[in-house]
Amino acid sequence: SIDVDSRMADVKIQDLVEATGRPIVSTLTGETVRSRIDLPGGFEFTVAEMGNGNSTVRAGIELDFNDSYGQFNVLHMNQDGVIR
């Protein structure tokens, strides 16, 4: 499941991919921090929420990312790019 607004995600595809996403937590206050990238003319997305990501991949290549970059956004695309 993926919830863009709360920056929460849990995804598992058999034994191939397992990924989680969580909000960024301030090391100073312990509170969640909201941060986003706003690209009005972006070619991939227009707004993306930032978070903390963890991924394990065992699908042809092996990848392990812990406390890494997490991006949460809704894609509205077709063959011509972002639908505005």
Secondary structure by P-SEA (a helix, b strand, c coil): ccccccccccccccccbbbbbbccccccccbbbbbbbbbcccccccbbbbbbbbbbbcccbbbbbcccbbbbbbbbcccccccc
